[in-house]
Amino acid sequence: MSSLDRKQIRSDKWMQRLMKTGIPVAIVSALSLWIGWWLKIPGLGQVFIVTASIALAIGMLYNVRFVYLSVRQLKAKEKS
């Protein structure tokens, strides 16, 4: 698969939405872990667990969508 095909897949509306929500959630997750450990705030550990779970789920959805669109694109190429 060429990089042009990947760019087309990544420009999908849902792929963009997943990326724009997943990256900030992952940043909040990492920051809550580090700041909670550094400042000894146990509540931030719970924030980390919740945001890490959400970031993991969004990442899995992103990967599933990417594979789905890739397979659909390959099938469309085979037909033509």
SULHU-V209294 format. One record per backbone hydrogen bond with DSSP energy under -0.5 kcal/mol. CO is the residue of the C=O (numbers start at 1). NH is the residue of the N-H. If there is no record, write none. Layout:
CO&NH ; CO&NH
This chain:
2&6 ; 3&7 ; 4&8 ; 5&9 ; 6&10 ; 7&11 ; 9&12 ; 12&16 ; 13&17 ; 14&18 ; 15&19 ; 16&20 ; 17&21 ; 18&22 ; 19&23 ; 21&25 ; 22&26 ; 23&27 ; 24&28 ; 25&29 ; 26&30 ; 27&31 ; 28&32 ; 29&33 ; 30&34 ; 31&35 ; 32&36 ; 33&37 ; 34&38 ; 35&39 ; 36&40 ; 36&41 ; 40&42 ; 41&44 ; 42&45 ; 42&46 ; 43&47 ; 44&48 ; 45&49 ; 46&50 ; 47&51 ; 48&52 ; 49&53 ; 50&54 ; 51&55 ; 52&56 ; 53&57 ; 54&58 ; 55&59 ; 56&60 ; 57&61 ; 58&62 ; 59&63 ; 60&64 ; 61&65 ; 62&66 ; 63&67 ; 64&68 ; 65&69 ; 66&70 ; 67&71 ; 68&72 ; 69&73 ; 70&74 ; 71&75 ; 72&76 ; 73&77 ; 74&78 ; 75&79 ; 76&80
